[in-house]
Amino acid sequence: MNVLVTGGTGNLGRAVVKRLRAVDIEPRVLSRRQGPGLITGDLRSGAGLAEALDGIDTVLHLATGYRNDLDITRALLDAARARAGAAPRIVYISIVGVDAIPLGYYRGKLAAERAIEGSGLPFALLRATQFHTLIEQIFHTQRALPVLLAPPFSAQPIAAGEVAERLVELVHTGATGRAADIGGPEVRTAAEFGRLYQEAHSGRRTVRTLSIPGATVRAFRAGHNLVPGTPYGRQTFAEFLAAR
Ligand SMILES: NC(=O)c1ccc[n+]([C@@H]2O[C@H](COP(=O)([O-])OP(=O)(O)OC[C@H]3O[C@@H](n4cnc5c(N)ncnc54)[C@H](OP(=O)(O)O)[C@@H]3O)[C@@H](O)[C@H]2O)c1
């Protein structure tokens, strides 16, 4: 199987590449940079995409530009459709709640999902909750503050490695359409995750829950970022921190 990974140099992408190699698939990794094992290309300009897609059966599309996910996804779809021969299958990673939480980034992800669904290309689509690394980052960026500030809602973070595991399963099974959403093993308030972060870093700061008005926070508070039912992920946030 010939697989191209966009975003293969990123946090999730590195885990996906590792997992593909573990099942004897040596993927092509698209990056704007040059380096060993990388194929250089840019999803914004379209440069290098024809070469990157040559002979590829499946594209794991994980790249994110944060502000331009629709544009970079369209560039990928255009290049895939323009290619001679059978069209490659697109496996796309999105985020739980993109259709219900009015965050700019999420709107871009939703528009990218719709572009893929309407592209005429075979596709699989997986929505996952926030990664442990993102929750950690939120607290890590506050390391100079006298208190730790937490947003006023709950989260269900998941290990990026477990999302990678599911994506590689989708590559193998050839499943089409939107797969069941996946999330981590526990739902806790952001303040509770903050306290776990403090414990892991032997911190003594108070964790304070922010009061933030607005439709985006209301949608998070309503739980649109969570996956009800049996969780997919196994590694808890505390276990993730302990393994760092
Ligand atoms: N973080 C979360 O909590 C979370 C939760 C659910 C879903 N997701 C989704 O998972 C995916 C991966 O997220 P991540 O946090 O692992 O990302 P990340 O670490 O920020 O990596 C972003 C990747 O996108 C690539 N990229 C950006 N612009 C590009 C362009 N113009 N052309 C080619 N490549 C480009 C970068 O490659 P180079 O810099 O090498 O060019 C890099 O590999 C995203 O689609 C995100 O929406 C994330």
The ligand as a Tripos MOL2 file, in Angstrom:
@<TRIPOS>MOLECULE
LIG
   48    52     1     0     0
SMALL
NO_CHARGES

@<TRIPOS>ATOM
      1 N1         -4.1760   19.0190   18.7260 N.am      1 LIG1
      2 C1         -5.3610   18.5030   19.0550 C.2       1 LIG1
      3 O1         -5.7680   18.4870   20.2330 O.2       1 LIG1
      4 C2         -6.2320   17.8970   17.9550 C.ar      1 LIG1
      5 C3         -7.4280   17.2320   18.2900 C.ar      1 LIG1
      6 C4         -8.1920   16.6360   17.2660 C.ar      1 LIG1
      7 C5         -7.7640   16.7350   15.9490 C.ar      1 LIG1
      8 N2         -6.6010   17.4170   15.6650 N.ar      1 LIG1
      9 C6         -6.1700   17.5030   14.2580 C.3       1 LIG1
     10 O2         -5.0120   16.6800   14.1060 O.3       1 LIG1
     11 C7         -4.2020   17.2080   13.0470 C.3       1 LIG1
     12 C8         -2.7650   17.2780   13.5100 C.3       1 LIG1
     13 O3         -2.6770   18.1960   14.5830 O.3       1 LIG1
     14 P1         -1.2820   18.4140   15.3170 P.3       1 LIG1
     15 O4         -1.5740   19.1720   16.5700 O.co2     1 LIG1
     16 O5         -0.5450   17.1250   15.3770 O.co2     1 LIG1
     17 O6         -0.5560   19.3940   14.2570 O.3       1 LIG1
     18 P2          0.8620   20.0870   14.3230 P.3       1 LIG1
     19 O7          1.7610   19.3560   15.2920 O.co2     1 LIG1
     20 O8          0.6730   21.5540   14.5140 O.co2     1 LIG1
     21 O9          1.4600   19.8400   12.8550 O.3       1 LIG1
     22 C9          0.9710   20.5470   11.7530 C.3       1 LIG1
     23 C10         1.4780   19.8490   10.5010 C.3       1 LIG1
     24 O10         0.8900   20.4620    9.3470 O.3       1 LIG1
     25 C11         1.9000   20.6010    8.3590 C.3       1 LIG1
     26 N3          1.5560   21.7510    7.5220 N.ar      1 LIG1
     27 C12         1.0580   22.9600    7.9180 C.ar      1 LIG1
     28 N4          0.8750   23.7710    6.8620 N.ar      1 LIG1
     29 C13         1.2850   23.0630    5.7710 C.ar      1 LIG1
     30 C14         1.3560   23.3770    4.3820 C.ar      1 LIG1
     31 N5          0.9890   24.5890    3.9070 N.pl3     1 LIG1
     32 N6          1.8060   22.4320    3.5270 N.ar      1 LIG1
     33 C15         2.2080   21.2100    4.0120 C.ar      1 LIG1
     34 N7          2.1600   20.8520    5.3120 N.ar      1 LIG1
     35 C16         1.7070   21.7760    6.1880 C.ar      1 LIG1
     36 C17         3.2010   20.7990    9.1100 C.3       1 LIG1
     37 O11         4.2710   20.3270    8.3230 O.3       1 LIG1
     38 P3          5.6710   21.1130    8.0830 P.3       1 LIG1
     39 O12         5.7840   22.1700    9.1500 O.co2     1 LIG1
     40 O13         6.7020   20.0260    8.2010 O.co2     1 LIG1
     41 O14         5.5480   21.6740    6.7000 O.co2     1 LIG1
     42 C18         2.9920   19.8970   10.3330 C.3       1 LIG1
     43 O15         3.4320   18.5800   10.0690 O.3       1 LIG1
     44 C19        -4.8260   18.5460   12.6450 C.3       1 LIG1
     45 O16        -5.5820   18.3760   11.4760 O.3       1 LIG1
     46 C20        -5.7230   18.8990   13.8240 C.3       1 LIG1
     47 O17        -6.8270   19.6880   13.4670 O.3       1 LIG1
     48 C21        -5.8290   17.9800   16.6250 C.ar      1 LIG1
@<TRIPOS>BOND
     1     1     2 1
     2     2     3 2
     3     2     4 1
     4     4     5 ar
     5     4    48 ar
     6     5     6 ar
     7     6     7 ar
     8     7     8 ar
     9     8     9 1
    10     8    48 ar
    11     9    10 1
    12     9    46 1
    13    10    11 1
    14    11    12 1
    15    11    44 1
    16    12    13 1
    17    13    14 1
    18    14    15 2
    19    14    16 1
    20    14    17 1
    21    17    18 1
    22    18    19 2
    23    18    20 1
    24    18    21 1
    25    21    22 1
    26    22    23 1
    27    23    24 1
    28    23    42 1
    29    24    25 1
    30    25    26 1
    31    25    36 1
    32    26    27 ar
    33    26    35 ar
    34    27    28 ar
    35    28    29 ar
    36    29    30 ar
    37    29    35 ar
    38    30    31 1
    39    30    32 ar
    40    32    33 ar
    41    33    34 ar
    42    34    35 ar
    43    36    37 1
    44    36    42 1
    45    37    38 1
    46    38    39 2
    47    38    40 1
    48    38    41 1
    49    42    43 1
    50    44    45 1
    51    44    46 1
    52    46    47 1
@<TRIPOS>SUBSTRUCTURE
     1 LIG1         1 GROUP 0 **** ****
